[in-house]
Amino acid sequence: MKNLRAHWRFLAIVIALALCLIAVKRFRHTGLIQRTSRMTLHALSGRWMVNATYPFWRGRLSTPTQITKIGSLYFIADCFHNRVIYSPSLDTPIAKWSLLDGDLAGPHSIASDSILYVVDDTGRNSLRVYRYHNGKFEHVQTITNLGRRTHRVRYDPDTTAFYALSANSQQMTKLVRNGDHLEEVYEKPLPFLNGAGTRSFTFMDGYMLFVSGPTHQSITKVRYKDDSYEPVDSYDVPPAIAGGNGMNDIFRSGKYLYMTASQKTIIRTTSLDAFRAGQWEDVYSKLGFKGTPYYIEEFDGRIYVPQVEEFSGIVSFVQDGAAMKDVRTQFNSGGPKWVDDDVQVSLPK
């Protein structure tokens, strides 16, 4: 009889723990469950290593939105880990990359004029400015109140200025360097985006190109060097490419334009006119993607495209004429994990 009672008592404890774990799994994305509770539940389930101070998550990427090379250093905007990291070598394991800033709110991009390094602090509607001095990075400035969701920052050598796009308020901020700080030239609304959340823009052939948004399904080409932001052309984006989710980026390499979109889309075409005529190629499967391709960069003779959301990692390849060769998946972190969630909920996105 005693053995029977012990058996039922053990079974009741197991059921109670299982119900607790199910409850945590259901509500973990609401932010209602605190980190201490998560640590306890993970310890009970044999899955310790969740606390944001524990080094395990630092060896992973969680929705890396950009990888780029500035000077001799490589940078990754590790969006859902709220950090930007850097390294002098791509062979360095992620856990050993240096931290530029780990107190960001879902950063998406970094840009530099080789003197100042500027990062969008998306969840705080801000930019953070750094300089490299005496062998280390120093935070020298924070620029706040830049509309809603400062989402992409770029440097333009032609105008020697930084441009920052606020995705949800559809406005552009132009900034110029003065010593070791940036000065704001203007903030301008972008009414041609029709109120659509817009994730990125690029410079091409003396114009600025804005990707399509969820409710504005066209690429828009505008003048910007005269600060007019006057549209000169637009290119409809078919639902088969962006659906209702909008594009992520547009990038030119050689004779090809590459475009990424949510969800799980990367295509290439030979020109915007060819794209408008329906002449484009879906290269998602050829490049072995598993997640959603994001911002595109080219350096060291390769094209690099991070993948986000469903699968975190970086795909790179060599473009040789029309061929895409030597396709690699680097820093493969797989799908989302609880170890990422605890870091992700700690700051606004």
C-alpha positions as CSV (number, residue, x, y, z in Angstrom):
1,M,0.0,0.0,0.0
2,K,2.8,2.4,0.9
3,N,4.5,1.7,-2.4
4,L,1.2,2.4,-4.2
5,R,0.7,5.8,-2.4
6,A,4.3,6.7,-3.3
7,H,3.7,5.8,-6.9
8,W,0.6,8.0,-7.1
9,R,2.4,10.9,-5.3
10,F,5.2,10.8,-7.8
11,L,2.8,10.7,-10.7
12,A,0.9,13.7,-9.3
13,I,4.2,15.7,-9.0
14,V,5.1,14.8,-12.6
15,I,1.6,15.9,-13.9
16,A,1.9,19.2,-11.9
17,L,5.3,20.0,-13.4
18,A,4.1,19.1,-16.9
19,L,1.1,21.5,-16.5
20,C,3.4,24.3,-15.3
21,L,5.7,23.8,-18.3
22,I,2.7,23.9,-20.7
23,A,1.5,27.1,-19.1
24,V,4.9,28.7,-19.4
25,K,5.1,27.6,-23.1
26,R,1.7,29.2,-23.8
27,F,2.4,32.5,-22.2
28,R,6.2,32.9,-22.7
29,H,5.8,35.5,-25.5
30,T,3.5,37.8,-23.5
31,G,6.3,38.9,-21.2
32,L,4.1,38.2,-18.2
33,I,6.4,35.4,-16.9
34,Q,9.5,36.8,-15.3
35,R,13.0,35.6,-16.1
36,T,13.3,34.1,-12.6
37,S,10.3,31.9,-13.1
38,R,11.6,30.8,-16.5
39,M,14.9,29.8,-14.9
40,T,13.1,27.7,-12.3
41,L,11.0,25.9,-14.9
42,H,13.9,25.3,-17.2
43,A,16.0,23.9,-14.3
44,L,13.1,21.5,-13.4
45,S,12.9,20.4,-17.0
46,G,16.7,19.9,-17.3
47,R,17.1,23.0,-19.5
48,W,19.3,25.4,-17.4
49,M,21.2,28.2,-19.2
50,V,18.3,30.6,-19.8
51,N,19.3,33.6,-17.8
52,A,20.4,36.5,-20.0
53,T,23.7,36.7,-18.0
54,Y,24.6,33.1,-18.8
55,P,27.0,32.9,-21.7
56,F,25.2,30.2,-23.7
57,W,23.0,32.5,-25.7
58,R,26.0,34.7,-26.7
59,G,27.2,31.9,-29.0
60,R,24.0,32.1,-31.0
61,L,22.4,34.5,-33.4
62,S,18.7,35.3,-33.2
63,T,17.3,37.1,-36.2
64,P,20.5,38.7,-37.5
65,T,19.3,41.4,-39.9
66,Q,22.7,42.6,-41.3
67,I,26.3,41.5,-41.6
68,T,28.7,44.0,-43.1
69,K,32.4,44.8,-43.3
70,I,33.7,48.3,-42.3
71,G,37.4,48.7,-42.7
72,S,39.0,45.5,-41.4
73,L,36.2,44.6,-39.0
74,Y,33.0,42.6,-39.6
75,F,29.8,43.6,-37.8
76,I,26.5,41.7,-37.2
77,A,23.3,43.3,-36.1
78,D,21.9,40.5,-33.9
79,C,18.4,42.0,-33.7
80,F,16.5,39.7,-31.3
81,H,19.6,39.6,-28.9
82,N,19.5,43.4,-28.8
83,R,23.2,43.7,-29.7
84,V,25.7,44.6,-32.4
85,I,28.9,42.5,-32.4
86,Y,32.1,42.7,-34.3
87,S,35.2,40.7,-35.1
88,P,38.4,41.0,-37.3
89,S,37.7,37.5,-38.7
90,L,34.6,35.6,-39.9
91,D,36.3,32.4,-38.7
92,T,35.8,33.5,-35.1
93,P,33.0,31.6,-33.3
94,I,30.1,34.0,-32.4
95,A,30.6,33.5,-28.7
96,K,34.0,35.1,-29.1
97,W,33.0,38.2,-31.1
98,S,33.4,41.5,-29.3
99,L,30.4,43.5,-28.2
100,L,29.9,47.0,-29.7
101,D,26.7,47.5,-27.7
102,G,24.4,45.0,-25.9
103,D,21.9,47.5,-24.6
104,L,20.1,48.1,-27.9
105,A,16.4,47.6,-28.6
106,G,16.2,45.3,-31.7
107,P,18.9,47.0,-33.9
108,H,18.7,46.3,-37.6
109,S,21.7,48.0,-39.2
110,I,25.0,49.8,-38.8
111,A,26.7,52.3,-41.2
112,S,30.0,54.2,-41.1
113,D,32.0,57.0,-42.8
114,S,35.1,55.3,-41.4
115,I,35.2,57.7,-38.5
116,L,31.8,57.4,-36.8
117,Y,29.8,54.2,-36.6
118,V,26.0,54.7,-36.4
119,V,23.5,52.0,-35.3
120,D,19.7,52.2,-35.4
121,D,18.2,51.6,-31.9
122,T,14.9,50.6,-33.5
123,G,12.7,50.0,-30.4
124,R,13.7,53.3,-28.9
125,N,13.3,55.4,-32.1
126,S,16.9,56.5,-31.9
127,L,20.4,56.3,-33.3
128,R,23.6,55.5,-31.3
129,V,26.9,56.9,-32.5
130,Y,30.3,55.4,-31.7
131,R,33.9,56.1,-32.6
132,Y,36.9,53.8,-32.6
133,H,39.6,55.3,-30.4
134,N,42.7,53.8,-28.8
135,G,41.8,50.3,-29.9
136,K,38.2,50.3,-28.6
137,F,34.8,51.7,-29.4
138,E,33.3,54.6,-27.5
139,H,29.7,55.6,-27.4
140,V,29.8,59.3,-28.1
141,Q,26.2,60.3,-28.9
142,T,22.5,59.2,-28.8
143,I,20.1,60.9,-31.2
144,T,16.5,60.4,-30.0
145,N,12.9,61.1,-31.1
146,L,13.4,60.0,-34.7
147,G,9.8,59.2,-35.5
148,R,8.7,55.6,-35.0
149,R,11.0,52.6,-35.4
150,T,14.3,53.9,-36.8
151,H,14.9,50.9,-39.0
152,R,17.7,51.4,-41.5
153,V,20.7,53.7,-41.5
154,R,23.1,54.2,-44.4
155,Y,26.1,56.4,-45.3
156,D,26.2,58.1,-48.7
157,P,29.7,59.1,-49.9
158,D,28.2,61.3,-52.7
159,T,26.6,63.7,-50.2
160,T,28.9,62.8,-47.2
161,A,25.8,62.3,-45.1
162,F,24.1,59.6,-43.0
163,Y,20.4,58.9,-43.8
164,A,18.1,57.1,-41.3
165,L,14.7,55.7,-42.2
166,S,12.0,55.5,-39.6
167,A,9.8,52.7,-40.8
168,N,6.5,53.2,-39.1
169,S,6.4,57.0,-39.4
170,Q,7.7,57.1,-43.0
171,Q,10.3,59.8,-42.5
172,M,13.9,60.3,-43.4
173,T,16.5,62.0,-41.2
174,K,19.7,63.4,-42.8
175,L,22.7,63.9,-40.6
176,V,26.3,65.1,-41.2
177,R,29.4,64.7,-39.2
178,N,30.9,67.6,-37.2
179,G,34.0,66.4,-35.4
180,D,33.1,63.3,-33.3
181,H,29.3,64.0,-33.4
182,L,26.5,64.1,-35.9
183,E,24.3,67.1,-36.6
184,E,20.8,66.8,-37.9
185,V,20.2,68.5,-41.2
186,Y,16.5,67.7,-41.4
187,E,13.7,65.2,-40.8
188,K,11.4,64.9,-43.8
189,P,8.1,63.0,-44.2
190,L,7.8,60.6,-47.1
191,P,4.2,60.9,-48.2
192,F,4.7,58.8,-51.3
193,L,5.0,55.7,-49.1
194,N,1.3,56.1,-48.3
195,G,1.6,55.3,-44.6
196,A,3.1,51.9,-45.2
197,G,5.8,50.5,-42.8
198,T,9.0,50.5,-44.9
199,R,12.0,48.5,-43.8
200,S,14.8,49.8,-46.1
201,F,16.1,52.0,-48.8
202,T,19.2,52.1,-51.0
203,F,21.3,54.4,-53.2
204,M,21.4,53.5,-56.9
205,D,22.4,55.4,-60.0
206,G,22.2,58.7,-58.2
207,Y,18.7,58.0,-56.8
208,M,17.2,56.6,-53.6
209,L,15.1,53.5,-53.9
210,F,12.5,52.6,-51.2
211,V,11.3,49.0,-50.9
212,S,7.6,48.2,-50.9
213,G,5.6,48.1,-47.7
214,P,2.7,45.9,-46.6
215,T,0.1,48.4,-47.9
216,H,2.2,50.1,-50.5
217,Q,3.3,47.4,-52.9
218,S,5.7,49.2,-55.1
219,I,9.4,50.1,-55.2
220,T,9.7,53.9,-55.4
221,K,12.6,55.8,-57.0
222,V,13.1,59.3,-55.8
223,R,15.5,62.3,-56.1
224,Y,17.4,62.9,-52.9
225,K,20.6,64.8,-53.6
226,D,18.5,68.0,-53.9
227,D,16.7,67.1,-50.7
228,S,13.3,67.1,-52.6
229,Y,12.5,63.4,-52.3
230,E,10.4,63.8,-55.4
231,P,9.3,60.4,-56.9
232,V,10.5,59.9,-60.5
233,D,9.3,56.3,-61.0
234,S,7.7,53.3,-59.3
235,Y,7.7,49.6,-59.9
236,D,4.8,47.4,-58.8
237,V,5.8,44.4,-56.6
238,P,3.6,41.4,-57.4
239,P,1.9,39.5,-54.5
240,A,3.9,36.4,-55.4
241,I,7.0,38.2,-54.1
242,A,6.0,40.2,-51.1
243,G,2.4,39.3,-50.6
244,G,1.0,41.6,-47.9
245,N,4.2,41.6,-45.8
246,G,6.4,44.0,-47.8
247,M,10.0,43.8,-49.0
248,N,13.2,43.8,-46.9
249,D,15.9,45.0,-49.2
250,I,17.1,45.7,-52.8
251,F,20.7,45.3,-53.8
252,R,22.7,45.4,-57.0
253,S,25.7,43.2,-57.7
254,G,27.2,43.3,-61.2
255,K,24.4,43.0,-63.7
256,Y,21.9,41.6,-61.2
257,L,19.5,43.1,-58.7
258,Y,18.6,41.0,-55.7
259,M,15.5,41.6,-53.7
260,T,14.4,40.1,-50.4
261,A,10.9,40.1,-48.9
262,S,8.8,38.6,-46.0
263,Q,8.1,35.9,-45.8
264,K,10.9,33.6,-47.2
265,T,11.6,35.3,-50.5
266,I,14.7,36.3,-52.4
267,I,14.6,36.9,-56.2
268,R,17.0,38.4,-58.8
269,T,16.4,40.3,-62.0
270,T,18.6,42.2,-64.4
271,S,17.0,45.7,-64.0
272,L,14.0,47.4,-62.5
273,D,12.5,47.7,-66.0
274,A,13.0,43.9,-66.4
275,F,11.4,43.4,-63.0
276,R,8.4,45.5,-64.0
277,A,8.1,43.4,-67.1
278,G,7.9,40.2,-65.0
279,Q,11.4,39.0,-65.8
280,W,12.7,37.8,-62.5
281,E,14.0,34.5,-61.0
282,D,13.2,33.0,-57.6
283,V,16.6,31.9,-56.1
284,Y,15.4,31.0,-52.5
285,S,15.8,27.3,-52.9
286,K,18.9,27.5,-55.0
287,L,20.7,29.3,-52.1
288,G,19.4,26.9,-49.5
289,F,17.5,29.3,-47.3
290,K,15.3,28.2,-44.4
291,G,14.4,31.5,-42.9
292,T,13.4,34.9,-44.3
293,P,16.3,36.7,-46.2
294,Y,17.0,40.2,-45.0
295,Y,19.6,43.0,-45.7
296,I,22.1,42.2,-48.4
297,E,25.8,43.1,-48.4
298,E,28.8,42.3,-50.6
299,F,32.4,42.2,-49.4
300,D,35.5,39.9,-49.7
301,G,34.3,38.8,-53.1
302,R,31.1,37.3,-51.7
303,I,27.4,38.3,-51.3
304,Y,26.1,37.9,-47.8
305,V,22.4,37.6,-46.8
306,P,21.3,36.9,-43.2
307,Q,18.1,35.0,-42.6
308,V,15.8,35.7,-39.8
309,E,12.6,34.7,-37.9
310,E,12.0,31.1,-38.8
311,F,15.8,30.3,-39.0
312,S,18.8,32.3,-37.9
313,G,22.0,32.3,-39.8
314,I,23.9,33.8,-42.7
315,V,24.0,32.6,-46.3
316,S,26.8,33.7,-48.6
317,F,27.7,32.9,-52.2
318,V,29.9,34.0,-55.1
319,Q,28.3,35.5,-58.1
320,D,30.2,34.4,-61.2
321,G,28.5,35.8,-64.3
322,A,25.0,34.3,-64.1
323,A,26.1,31.5,-61.8
324,M,25.8,31.5,-58.0
325,K,28.6,29.4,-56.7
326,D,30.2,28.2,-53.5
327,V,27.0,28.6,-51.4
328,R,27.7,28.5,-47.7
329,T,25.6,28.7,-44.6
330,Q,27.6,30.4,-41.8
331,F,26.8,30.9,-38.1
332,N,23.9,28.5,-38.4
333,S,21.8,29.0,-35.2
334,G,18.7,27.2,-36.4
335,G,15.2,28.1,-35.3
336,P,14.1,30.2,-32.3
337,K,14.9,28.8,-28.9
338,W,13.8,29.7,-25.3
339,V,17.4,30.8,-24.6
340,D,16.8,33.6,-27.2
341,D,13.3,34.5,-25.8
342,D,14.6,35.6,-22.5
343,V,17.0,38.1,-24.1
344,Q,14.4,39.2,-26.6
345,V,11.7,40.2,-24.1
346,S,14.1,42.2,-22.0
347,L,14.1,45.2,-24.3
348,P,11.5,46.7,-26.7
349,K,11.7,45.8,-30.4
